[in-house]
Structure formats: C-alpha cells, structure tokens
C-alpha cells in the first residue's frame, strides 16, 4: 500500500500527533508499505524510508514550534502524481492540509482525515465561546469531504457526530508497555523531581504548558496546604507565567524529557494529575497508566475512555477546581488505595499495543480504498485486527 500523509506539525515538535506518526512510519516500514509525508516544517528529510516534504513556512509567534505556509496545491499535485498513492491521510487538518485535500480530490484519490484537537472546546475554555459554532462549521466543512474520519476516543466521536461530521470511526492510540512501565522507577530521577524531598508524595503533569490546559489549577493544591511535590514535564508558551506563579511552591519544571528520562519520570511519581478537559484523547494519560500511576482527571475529555472512576483513578467535576483538590487529598490519605489503583491502571490497558492499533488502521485504509469509485482495488488484506474490546468507564460525575 502507498499512503501520503499531510500533517500540520512534525519534528522537531514533540506531541501526541508527532509521536503517533513516528510509530506509524516504523510500522509501515516494517510491513513493507510505502509512505510520504507533507508538513510545513521539519528538521529531517526522512523518517526511516518515509520522505518528508516541507514547504516555505514561518513559525507562529504564540507557538514557535507550529509553522504556517501559503497554499501549495500545485506542489502537492506534482508530488502526488509522482508518488501515486492509494490513499491520502490528513492528520488534524487546519490550514496546511486543506490544499492537500484539494489535490487529492483533483486526482480522485481516497481521503481519510483525523480529528485530533478540540479547537471548539479550547475556544470556549479561553473565553471565546461565541466562536464555537463557527469553529465547528469550519471543521465540518473540511471533514465531510473525506471518505472516512477518525476520532481518537468515543467521546470525541460522539461530539463530531453531534456537530454534523459524517462517516466517523474511532482510531485509538497504542502504548509501548515495554518502555512505559513501573519497572522504570528510579531513585535518582525521583530525587531530581522532588529536589531531594523523596519522602513527599510526588504529583506529575506531562504535556504542553499553555492556558487551555488549565495547569494553573494545580496551584490550588498548595493554596489549600497539601503536603506534596509537583513536577511539570513539558514546555510551552505559558511556562514563564507558570514559573512565576509557582515560584514559592515545591514545584519543578523539567522542560521536555524523552526516552529513558521520560519513562523514569512517569514511573518515579505517585499520581498523575491532568486538569485539561478539552482533550480528544490525552496520550499522556495512557503513558501514566502504563507506568502504574493512578490518574486524576476531569469528567470531560477523551481520557474518560480509559480512566475508570474508583478503579484506575478518580474523575472530578470538570468545572470545579476544588473537586480536583479534593480528589488529590482523598488519594493522599489512602496510600494503599493509591497503589491498588496504579496496579489496576496498568492492567486496564491490556492489549492496547501499537501493533494492534495499526493493524486495524490498515484494514480501515483498505476498506476506504476499495469503496472508492475511482480507486484501484487492493488484494484481500493479510492484516488481522487483534485488539480486544475496551470496557468504557461510567460517564457519571463523582462526588466525595
């Protein structure tokens, strides 16, 4: 199979989208598929056997790791005509992918599109709720031109369907259980994250440091006198403000961590706290669970596909920061329950491996191609989806 990908972001930026693409290109290469990536900016020209094609672009002032470029439909047409893909996959189409969609349609190539970021929810959270319907219309107009749309979680799929997006299917994310594991717990890393106060409970946040993530909520843990240490792993435009806000608290900012350092950071903590409610999935939640951490998260967002209240963590009212603090306090006072939830969190992930996830993705690709009136038919797949059904949590609110 030959697949052309269009992604708004890629290396050197690190986030859930980029990590998923890196895993996917490895899988495609190992299974002898051919792929091509278009992206506005990257510091690499190849990922394994996948060529990376960039275009003239400039960074956004607010998010310097995100680049924008002028429409490149003619450029995309030329490369697509040379590559002759069986399918085009748009990853989180916002601006760069739209000319790619146009080029694919001009060449009668089947198109699938992934919805990755809850921009309508972010607009509401940041005080621009009057734009929410317009943002949904923008994405509806894009995604309804695709032959198939992917959502990363059940709740995101339901939101997309509710707002008129058609042909939506869940494409879950995998986790590398060999790397994200309680076995990676490390005394040196714990000492680093607690600045030597290793006996204190360590709370961990991993992700982008930006206003829409609501990470400033975590300041209330100290305002209410909880005896904890807090570690922020990640970076973003909000970091300087957060560093000032948390200056007199037992908090450390590590910046981005990768590889062994990241695995150890997860496994060396005691709880994972995730205030953001506008998540289509939250890959970091899966990484925390695989590392044996109970997760404290809101009752809204894609993470509720996996965080089972009272079993693998606690869910708090998504609009109540005091409920978040109460949930943290509840587990602080119950170390045995906290340890039990960490064990259950790891077990809950079961067979959510990248191999299983991508096997199913390739089956969805093949069905999309074979259902397209102008696409060439593919032989019957040798892939078999091995993913087990995932039990979903109760979506109800929790109260102490």
C-alpha positions as CSV (number, residue, x, y, z in Angstrom):
1,X,0.0,0.0,0.0
2,X,1.1,3.6,-0.7
3,X,-0.1,6.3,1.6
4,X,0.5,10.0,1.5
5,X,0.2,11.9,4.8
6,X,-0.4,15.6,5.5
7,X,0.4,16.8,9.0
8,X,0.3,20.3,10.4
9,X,3.2,19.5,12.7
10,X,6.2,17.2,12.8
11,X,9.7,17.0,14.2
12,X,11.3,18.8,16.0
13,X,8.0,19.5,17.7
14,X,7.1,16.7,20.1
15,X,3.4,16.0,20.9
16,X,0.9,13.2,20.6
17,X,0.4,13.7,16.9
18,X,4.1,13.5,16.1
19,X,4.7,10.5,18.4
20,X,1.9,8.7,16.7
21,X,3.3,9.4,13.3
22,X,6.7,8.2,14.3
23,X,5.2,4.9,15.5
24,X,3.1,4.6,12.3
25,X,6.0,5.2,9.9
26,X,8.0,2.5,11.8
27,X,5.1,0.1,11.4
28,X,4.6,0.8,7.7
29,X,8.3,0.4,7.0
30,X,8.4,-3.0,8.9
31,X,5.4,-4.2,6.9
32,X,6.7,-3.1,3.5
33,X,4.2,-0.3,2.9
34,X,5.3,3.0,1.3
35,X,4.6,6.4,2.7
36,X,5.2,10.0,2.1
37,X,4.8,12.9,4.5
38,X,4.0,16.6,3.7
39,X,4.5,19.0,6.6
40,X,5.1,22.8,6.8
41,X,8.4,22.5,8.7
42,X,10.8,19.7,9.9
43,X,14.4,19.2,10.8
44,X,14.5,15.9,9.0
45,X,14.1,14.8,5.4
46,X,13.5,11.1,6.0
47,X,11.9,9.0,8.8
48,X,13.1,5.5,8.1
49,X,12.0,5.0,4.5
50,X,9.4,7.8,4.5
51,X,10.5,11.0,2.7
52,X,9.5,14.3,4.4
53,X,8.5,17.1,2.1
54,X,8.4,20.6,3.6
55,X,7.2,23.9,2.2
56,X,8.2,27.6,2.8
57,X,6.7,28.5,6.1
58,X,7.0,30.7,9.1
59,X,6.5,30.0,12.9
60,X,3.6,31.3,14.8
61,X,4.5,33.9,17.4
62,X,2.5,32.3,20.2
63,X,3.5,28.7,19.3
64,X,7.0,28.9,17.8
65,X,7.1,25.1,17.1
66,X,4.0,25.4,14.9
67,X,4.5,26.7,11.4
68,X,2.2,28.1,8.7
69,X,2.7,28.2,5.0
70,X,1.0,29.5,1.9
71,X,-1.3,27.2,-0.1
72,X,0.8,24.7,-2.0
73,X,-1.8,22.8,-4.1
74,X,0.3,22.7,-7.3
75,X,3.3,21.5,-5.4
76,X,1.2,18.8,-3.7
77,X,-0.3,17.8,-7.1
78,X,3.2,17.3,-8.6
79,X,4.4,15.1,-5.8
80,X,1.2,13.1,-5.6
81,X,1.2,12.4,-9.3
82,X,4.8,11.1,-9.0
83,X,4.1,9.0,-5.8
84,X,0.7,7.7,-7.0
85,X,-0.7,6.9,-3.5
86,X,-3.6,4.6,-2.9
87,X,-4.8,6.9,-0.2
88,X,-4.2,10.3,1.4
89,X,-4.5,10.7,5.2
90,X,-4.9,14.2,6.6
91,X,-3.6,14.5,10.2
92,X,-5.6,17.1,12.1
93,X,-6.4,19.4,9.1
94,X,-6.5,23.1,10.0
95,X,-4.8,25.0,7.3
96,X,-1.8,23.2,5.7
97,X,-3.8,20.0,5.0
98,X,-6.6,21.8,3.1
99,X,-4.6,22.2,-0.2
100,X,-3.7,18.5,0.2
101,X,-7.3,17.7,0.4
102,X,-8.0,19.7,-2.8
103,X,-5.1,18.0,-4.6
104,X,-6.3,14.5,-3.6
105,X,-9.8,15.3,-4.8
106,X,-8.5,16.6,-8.2
107,X,-6.6,13.3,-8.6
108,X,-9.6,11.1,-7.4
109,X,-7.5,9.7,-4.5
110,X,-9.5,8.4,-1.5
111,X,-9.1,10.6,1.6
112,X,-9.3,9.9,5.3
113,X,-8.9,12.6,8.0
114,X,-8.1,12.6,11.7
115,X,-9.6,15.0,14.2
116,X,-7.0,15.4,16.9
117,X,-7.5,18.7,18.7
118,X,-10.6,20.1,20.4
119,X,-10.3,23.7,19.0
120,X,-14.1,24.4,19.6
121,X,-13.6,23.4,23.2
122,X,-10.5,25.5,23.6
123,X,-12.4,28.5,22.2
124,X,-15.0,28.0,24.9
125,X,-12.5,27.5,27.7
126,X,-10.4,30.5,26.7
127,X,-13.5,32.8,26.8
128,X,-14.3,32.8,23.0
129,X,-17.4,30.7,23.3
130,X,-19.2,32.9,20.7
131,X,-16.8,31.4,18.1
132,X,-17.5,27.8,19.0
133,X,-20.2,27.2,16.4
134,X,-18.2,28.8,13.6
135,X,-15.2,26.6,14.5
136,X,-17.3,23.5,14.3
137,X,-18.7,24.6,10.9
138,X,-15.1,25.1,9.7
139,X,-14.1,21.6,10.7
140,X,-17.4,20.1,9.5
141,X,-16.8,21.6,6.0
142,X,-13.3,20.0,5.9
143,X,-14.1,16.6,7.3
144,X,-17.3,16.0,5.4
145,X,-15.2,16.0,2.2
146,X,-13.3,12.9,3.5
147,X,-14.3,9.4,2.7
148,X,-13.7,8.4,6.4
149,X,-13.0,10.4,9.5
150,X,-11.1,9.2,12.6
151,X,-11.7,10.2,16.2
152,X,-9.2,9.2,18.9
153,X,-11.9,8.4,21.5
154,X,-15.5,7.6,21.9
155,X,-16.4,11.0,23.4
156,X,-14.7,12.8,20.6
157,X,-16.6,10.7,18.0
158,X,-19.9,11.5,19.7
159,X,-19.1,15.2,19.6
160,X,-18.1,15.1,15.9
161,X,-21.3,13.3,15.0
162,X,-23.4,15.7,17.2
163,X,-22.0,18.6,15.2
164,X,-22.7,17.1,11.8
165,X,-19.5,15.4,10.9
166,X,-20.2,12.2,8.9
167,X,-18.5,8.8,8.5
168,X,-16.7,8.9,11.8
169,X,-14.9,5.9,13.3
170,X,-12.7,5.6,16.4
171,X,-8.9,5.2,15.8
172,X,-7.4,4.5,19.2
173,X,-3.8,5.1,20.2
174,X,-1.4,2.4,21.4
175,X,1.2,2.4,24.2
176,X,4.6,0.9,24.4
177,X,4.3,-1.3,27.5
178,X,8.0,-2.2,27.4
179,X,9.0,1.3,28.0
180,X,6.2,2.9,30.0
181,X,6.3,0.6,33.0
182,X,6.5,0.7,36.8
183,X,9.8,-1.1,36.4
184,X,11.3,2.2,35.2
185,X,11.0,3.7,38.7
186,X,14.4,5.3,39.5
187,X,15.6,6.7,42.8
188,X,17.9,9.3,41.1
189,X,15.0,10.5,38.9
190,X,12.7,10.8,42.0
191,X,15.3,12.8,43.8
192,X,15.6,15.1,40.8
193,X,11.9,15.6,40.5
194,X,11.4,16.2,44.3
195,X,14.6,18.2,44.7
196,X,15.7,15.7,47.3
197,X,12.4,15.5,49.2
198,X,11.9,11.9,48.1
199,X,9.6,11.1,51.1
200,X,6.9,13.5,50.0
201,X,4.2,12.4,47.6
202,X,5.1,13.4,44.0
203,X,2.4,14.6,41.6
204,X,3.2,14.7,37.9
205,X,1.9,16.6,35.0
206,X,3.2,15.9,31.5
207,X,2.2,17.9,28.4
208,X,2.1,21.3,26.8
209,X,2.2,24.3,29.1
210,X,-0.5,26.5,27.7
211,X,-3.6,28.3,29.0
212,X,-6.1,25.9,27.6
213,X,-4.6,23.0,29.6
214,X,-5.6,24.8,32.8
215,X,-2.4,23.7,34.6
216,X,-2.6,26.8,36.8
217,X,-5.4,25.0,38.6
218,X,-2.6,22.9,40.3
219,X,-1.6,26.0,42.3
220,X,-4.6,25.4,44.5
221,X,-3.0,22.2,45.8
222,X,-0.5,24.4,47.6
223,X,-3.0,27.1,48.5
224,X,-5.0,24.5,50.3
225,X,-1.9,23.2,52.1
226,X,-1.5,19.8,50.6
227,X,2.0,18.4,51.6
228,X,3.0,17.3,48.0
229,X,5.7,17.9,45.5
230,X,4.8,18.8,41.9
231,X,6.7,18.2,38.7
232,X,5.9,19.7,35.3
233,X,7.3,17.8,32.4
234,X,6.9,19.7,29.1
235,X,7.1,23.1,27.7
236,X,5.0,25.8,26.0
237,X,4.2,29.5,25.8
238,X,2.7,29.5,29.3
239,X,5.8,28.3,31.1
240,X,7.3,31.7,32.1
241,X,4.0,32.7,33.7
242,X,3.6,29.4,35.5
243,X,7.2,29.6,36.8
244,X,6.3,32.9,38.4
245,X,3.0,31.6,39.8
246,X,4.6,28.5,41.3
247,X,7.9,30.3,42.4
248,X,7.3,29.9,46.1
249,X,6.0,26.3,45.9
250,X,7.7,22.9,46.0
251,X,7.5,22.6,42.2
252,X,10.0,21.8,39.5
253,X,9.9,22.5,35.7
254,X,12.0,20.0,33.7
255,X,11.1,21.1,30.2
256,X,10.8,18.3,27.6
257,X,12.0,14.8,28.6
258,X,12.4,12.0,26.1
259,X,13.3,8.3,26.1
260,X,14.6,6.8,29.3
261,X,14.3,10.1,31.2
262,X,10.6,10.3,30.4
263,X,9.9,6.7,31.2
264,X,11.6,7.1,34.6
265,X,9.8,10.4,35.3
266,X,6.4,8.7,35.0
267,X,7.4,5.6,37.0
268,X,9.0,7.7,39.8
269,X,5.9,9.7,40.6
270,X,2.9,8.7,42.8
271,X,0.0,10.3,41.0
272,X,-0.7,11.8,37.6
273,X,-2.9,15.0,37.7
274,X,-4.4,16.2,34.4
275,X,-6.6,19.3,34.7
276,X,-7.4,19.7,31.0
277,X,-11.0,19.0,29.9
278,X,-10.7,19.7,26.2
279,X,-8.7,16.6,25.2
280,X,-9.7,14.4,22.3
281,X,-7.7,11.6,24.0
282,X,-4.7,12.6,26.1
283,X,-1.9,10.2,25.1
284,X,-0.1,11.2,28.3
285,X,-2.9,9.6,30.4
286,X,-2.2,6.3,28.7
287,X,1.5,6.7,29.4
288,X,0.9,7.4,33.0
289,X,-1.4,4.5,33.4
290,X,1.1,2.1,31.8
291,X,3.6,3.4,34.3
292,X,1.4,2.4,37.2
293,X,0.1,5.8,38.2
294,X,-3.5,6.5,39.3
295,X,-4.9,9.3,37.2
296,X,-6.9,12.3,38.5
297,X,-8.7,13.9,35.6
298,X,-11.9,15.8,34.7
299,X,-15.2,14.1,33.8
300,X,-14.9,15.6,30.3
301,X,-12.5,14.7,27.5
302,X,-11.2,11.6,25.7
303,X,-9.4,10.4,28.8
304,X,-12.6,9.0,30.3
305,X,-12.4,6.2,27.7
306,X,-9.7,4.8,30.0
307,X,-9.8,6.4,33.5
308,X,-12.3,4.2,35.3
309,X,-13.5,6.2,38.3
310,X,-12.7,4.4,41.6
311,X,-10.7,1.7,39.8
312,X,-7.8,3.3,37.8
313,X,-8.1,6.8,39.2
314,X,-10.6,9.5,40.2
315,X,-12.7,11.8,38.0
316,X,-13.7,15.2,39.2
317,X,-16.3,17.7,38.1
318,X,-14.7,19.3,35.0
319,X,-15.5,22.8,36.0
320,X,-14.7,22.6,39.7
321,X,-11.0,23.1,40.7
322,X,-11.9,22.4,44.4
323,X,-13.2,18.9,43.3
324,X,-9.7,18.3,41.8
325,X,-8.0,19.2,45.0
326,X,-10.4,17.0,47.0
327,X,-9.7,14.0,44.7
328,X,-5.9,14.5,45.2
329,X,-6.4,14.8,49.0
330,X,-8.6,11.6,49.0
331,X,-5.8,9.6,47.5
332,X,-3.1,11.2,49.6
333,X,-4.9,9.9,52.7
334,X,-5.2,6.4,51.2
335,X,-1.8,5.2,50.1
336,X,-2.9,1.6,49.8
337,X,-5.8,2.6,47.5
338,X,-3.4,4.7,45.5
339,X,-1.1,1.8,45.0
340,X,-4.0,-0.5,44.1
341,X,-5.3,2.0,41.5
342,X,-1.9,2.2,40.0
343,X,-1.8,-1.6,39.5
344,X,-5.3,-1.6,38.0
345,X,-4.4,1.3,35.7
346,X,-1.6,-0.7,34.2
347,X,-3.8,-3.8,33.9
348,X,-6.6,-1.9,32.3
349,X,-4.6,-1.1,29.2
350,X,-4.5,-4.8,28.3
351,X,-3.8,-5.2,24.6
352,X,-3.7,-1.6,23.6
353,X,-0.5,-2.1,21.6
354,X,0.7,-0.1,18.6
355,X,0.7,-3.3,16.5
356,X,-3.0,-3.9,17.2
357,X,-3.9,-0.3,16.6
358,X,-2.1,-0.1,13.3
359,X,-3.4,-3.5,12.1
360,X,-6.9,-2.1,12.4
361,X,-5.9,1.2,10.8
362,X,-4.6,-0.6,7.7
363,X,-7.9,-2.6,7.5
364,X,-9.8,0.7,7.6
365,X,-7.5,2.1,4.9
366,X,-8.1,-0.9,2.6
367,X,-11.9,-0.7,3.1
368,X,-11.9,3.0,2.3
369,X,-9.8,2.4,-0.9
370,X,-12.0,-0.5,-2.1
371,X,-15.2,1.5,-1.5
372,X,-13.9,4.5,-3.5
373,X,-15.4,4.6,-7.1
374,X,-12.2,5.7,-8.8
375,X,-9.5,4.0,-6.6
376,X,-7.7,0.9,-7.7
377,X,-8.8,-2.2,-5.8
378,X,-6.4,-3.8,-3.3
379,X,-6.0,-7.6,-2.8
380,X,-7.6,-9.0,0.3
381,X,-5.6,-8.0,3.4
382,X,-3.3,-10.3,5.3
383,X,-3.8,-8.0,8.3
384,X,-6.0,-9.1,11.2
385,X,-7.1,-6.8,13.9
386,X,-6.2,-8.3,17.2
387,X,-7.4,-5.5,19.5
388,X,-9.6,-6.7,22.3
389,X,-12.7,-4.7,23.2
390,X,-12.0,-2.0,25.7
391,X,-14.5,-1.5,28.6
392,X,-15.6,2.0,28.9
393,X,-16.0,3.8,32.2
394,X,-19.2,5.2,33.8
395,X,-19.6,8.7,32.4
396,X,-21.3,9.9,35.6
397,X,-19.9,12.6,37.8
398,X,-18.2,11.7,41.1
399,X,-18.8,13.3,44.4
400,X,-16.9,12.8,47.7
